[in-house]
Amino acid sequence: MSVARSTFLTPEEYLEHERKAEYKSEYLRGEVFAMAGASPLHALIITNLVREFSQALRSRNCNVYSSDLRVRVRPTGLFTYPDVVVVCGAAEFADDQDDTLTNPTLIVEVLSESTQNYDRGQKFQHYRTLPSLREYLTVGQDAVHIEQWTRQPDGRWLLTESSDPAAELVFDSIGVRIGIATLYEKVELPAVE
């Protein structure tokens, strides 16, 4: 997360400002945090994810959204822009503007050097409070590495990791299987030293 602005805002003031802003910002407990732009690798992985999920879910009652759709984590007050969101069933929104989703089924974050600790730590703590969330995926952008967290029937979260491009990801929450190699299609990863 980036540096916060010093002015305290209510959630309503944040949304009013955010809907007019030329750039995206996250919000938590009165503070607004500017978001950094994405690298070409980051953007390409997001494009691949959206393509694969959209294709797999074409005939299902699920929608796939890229990082332009805001998500509100009601239990903690976080407003954020995940890299990819899937919602199955009727989408629920924070208000009548229909631009702030509150019931994601699956969330994906593509990790960068500056955000990976936050995405794996505090941000995931926020996401876990969403009753609708069934799976959380983090995708490495500097190496093939996937961390898939799946909510179990008893509420615990099960981690499955893979760094094998030949492996397949199984998303039980949305009934989809996707090859890891397709997520990295056309992505030129940095050489390992």
Buried (B, 14 or more C-beta within 10 A) or exposed (E): BEEBEEEEBEBEBBBEBBEEEEEBBBBBEBBBBBBEEBBEBBBBBBBBBBBBBBEBBEEEEBBBBBBEBBBBBEEBBBBBBBBBBBBBEEBBBBEEEEBBBBBBBBBBBBBBEEBBEBBBEBBBEBBBEBEBBBBBBBBBBBEBBBBBBBBEEEEEEEEEEBEEBEBEBBBEBBEBEBBBBBBBEEBEEEEEE
